[in-house]
Structures are given as C-alpha cells and as structure tokens.
Amino acid sequence: MAEMKTKVNDTAVSDFLNKIADPQVRQDCHTVVDIMKSAAGAEPRMWGSAIIGFGEYTMTYPDGRSVPWMVVGFSPRKQNITLYTGSSFPEHDQLLAGLGKHSTGKGCLYIKRLSDVNIPTLQKLVNASVKHRLAESADHKSSPAKPGKKKPGKKTAKKSVKSKATRRSTSAKTSSRKSAPKATARKRSRA
C-alpha cells in the first residue's frame, strides 16, 4: 500500500511563512496561525511542504489503516488561503452564513484575504471545528463501535479528509484511485 505523502515534518513554520512573496497574504497567514494556535492549544507544525497543521489525531481509512492527521490546518495557495476545518459540526452552516466572502469544498474553506471575512466569526468557526474534531476523536477512543454497527442515536461521521488525487476523481465507480479516508470518530445526531 502506498505511503501517505502529507506527513508532519521538522521544517520551520516561520521559514515557510517568510517565503510568501505577497506581504498581505503573509500577514494574513500569521493571523491564521494565531487563530488556530489559540483554538487547538498546539504549536504550528508543517505537514508536507505547504500545509501548516495544529494538533494531531488518528484518522482511520475504510480499510482499517490508521494515520496521524492534523486537528485543524491551512495552506497559503496561489489563488487563496485554504483552511482545513472540516464541515461536519452543527454550527458550520450558521457560522459560514456570517463569515463574509469565501467559498468551500469538501472540508475546506477558501478565503482570498482576511479583510474579506469577519475575523470573530472565523475564530468561532475554527474553535467549533477543533472542539468537534477532538470530541469525535475522544468519543471514538472511549467507546468504539463494532465494525458495521452503529450505536443508537449516533451517526458515523461522513466527513473525510481527501487526497488531491481523490478530489480530482470524477466518480468512485470509474476511478482506479483508492477511496478517501473517513473520520473514525462519531458525531451526535441533531435532535
């Protein structure tokens, strides 16, 4: 089985951020570091060559393979700043409605610049994401469900962290790529 490409490494986050050419994007990224560091209670670490992650939990693929993954993170891309916040927490849609100019993808939030969004709302969104991910992880560790069975009143988390290759595939039926990982943690059903 292929080894995961995006792993935590010892590259200095400050060196990576200081190489960002656009001074406004660089400043925005420093602000995002502060927001995520405060929410996760963890120092920033590089994941792969261009992702800054905070905290760590174990993500399990459908085949049972487990890998470490960041609780929350972001990456300054050419078109925008991509925030990896997930979207399976209850407050997600409400917070996005008050965020300002942005777009979303599978578990990702895309922001062109921080001046386009409401910073207190972004802080709430990141805090809620971290709280939810850690609660899912703790719930799963303390009471794992048997394979193929769900606990009453609980739903299997549908959100997953997908690789670039999986996002590019147009259909799971026609793609020869492996299926995307699924979060192993549980989430509470909305009552």
N, C-alpha and C positions, 0 to 999 in steps of 0.2 A: 504494500500500500504506500502511496506517495506520502512524503513527509510534509507537514504544514509549513508553508513559506513564511507566514507572518508570525514571528516569534519575538518575545521580549529580548532586547539586547542591551549592551552597555554603552551605546552611542549617547553622547551628552545631548540632552534636550536643548540646552541653551545654544550649543553649536548649531544644531539643526535650525532653530528659530532665527538665529542671527544670519543665516544664509538666505533668508527670504528677502528677495530684492525689493518688493513694494513695502515702503515704510508703514503704510496704513494697515496692510494685511499683517505685517509683523507685530504691530501694536495690538491689533485685534486678537491675534493668536496668544499673545501674552495675557490678555484679559480672559480669554477662554481657559487658559491654563489656571488662572486664579479661581475661576468659577468651578471648574471641575475638580481641582485640588481640594477646595473647600467642601464640595459635595461628597466626594469619595473618601476624604480623610486620608489620601495617599499621595505620595510624590509622583510626578510625571515620569514615565519611562517610555523609551522608544520601542515600538513594535514594528518590526520590519524596517524599511528605510524611510518611511514617510508618515507613520501614524504615531501619535502621542497618546498613550493609554494611562489610565489611572485605576489602581486596584487590580485584583485578579480573582477569577472564579473558575470552576471547572465546567466546561461545556461538553456535552455528550452527543455524539452523532447517532443517527438511527441504527447504525451497525454496532453500537455499543462502545466504540472508541471514544476516549475522553481526552480532551486537550485543555490546557490553560488558556484563558482569554481575558481580556480587559473588562472591567465592570462598565466603564464609560471611556470614550476617547474622541479624538478628532484628527483631521488631517487637512493642512492647507493645500488645496488643489489649484490648478491653473484657473478654473472657472469660478471657484467658490471655496468656502471653508466647509468641509464635510464633518458633521458631528455624528458620532455613533452612539445614539442614545436609546435605541430600541423604540418600540411603539406599542407594546402590549400592556401598558399600565393604564389604569382607569382615567387619570387626569389628562392623558396625552392630547386628545382632540380638543378639549376645552382650552388647554394651555396654548396649543398651536393657533387657535382662533384669535387669541390676543397677542400673539408674538410679533406680528408685522410681516414684512416682505421676506418670504422664504419659499422653498419647495421641499418635497420629501420623496424618499424612496423607501425601499424595504429596510426599515430600522434606521434610516439615515435622515438627517436634517441638513439641508443645504442653505447656507447663508452667504450672500455676496460680500457683505460688510456688516459689522456690528451696528453701525449707525442706522441700518435698515430695520433693526428689531428693538423691541422693548427689553432692555437688559434684566430688570427684575423678573419679567416673565420667563426669560431664558434661564435665569438662575433657578426658578421654581421648577421648570421643566427638567433640568439636569438633576436637581435634588430628587424629584419624584422618580426619575429613571433609576438613579442609584439606589434609592430606598427600595424600589420594586425589585430590581435585579438581586440585591442582597437578600431580600425577604424570600424570593423564589429559591435562591440557592440554599438558604438556611432551611426552608421548608422541605426541600428535596433531600437534603442531607439527614434531617431528623426523622423523616418518615417516607422513605422511598416506596413508590407503588410497585406492585408486581408487573412484569412486562405484559403488555396487552390489556391491563385492567386499570380502570380509573377509580380514584376514591370518590365516594358520593359527595356531591356538592363542589367538586373541583373539576377544572378543565386542564388539559395538557396545554402548556404554553405553545402557541403556534408560531411565535416569532422566532426567527433563527438568524444567525449571522451567516451570510453567504459570501462565498469567494467571488472574485471578479469573474472567473470562468463560469460559475453558476448563474450569475446575474446576466451574463451575455447569452446564455442558452435560451432559446425561444420556447422550448417545451421540454418537460421532463421525459415525455414519451419519445421524442425524436433526438434528444441529446444523448451523447455517449458519456457525458461527464457524470461524476458521482453526485448523489443528491446532497443538498445543502445540510449543514448541521442544524439540529434543533436544540433549543434550550431544554435542559432536563428538568429545570425547576417547574413548579406548579404555580398557577395563579388562581386567585379566588374568583369564582363566578360572580357576575354582577347580580345583585338581588334587588 
